[in-house]
Amino acid sequence: MAKVIVFEKNGEIRLATLIDDHKSVCRENFTDVVPCPEELLAYVPSEIAGFCKETAPHYLYLNSEGEWESTTDPIPV
């Protein structure tokens, strides 16, 4: 299962597991949300981590090509 780093508005950084890898990266598709280990954050480029902290809530994950991608929950219509 894919892992997602969750940057919360309150400054907390958590690690979540996607319930279904074929569905969107959004809070409704997360399970096992735990504090994010510092050693994992060390692999995130500082400019990406800074952007995600500033725009929290924000989600960061590695895509199928091994590249960092980020997103937020879709805005309800």
Secondary structure, DSSP 4 states (H G I P E B T S, - for coil): --EEEEE-TTS-EEEEEES-TTS--SGGGEEEEEEPPHHHHTTS-HHHHHHHHHT-SEEEEE-TTS-EEEE-PPPP-
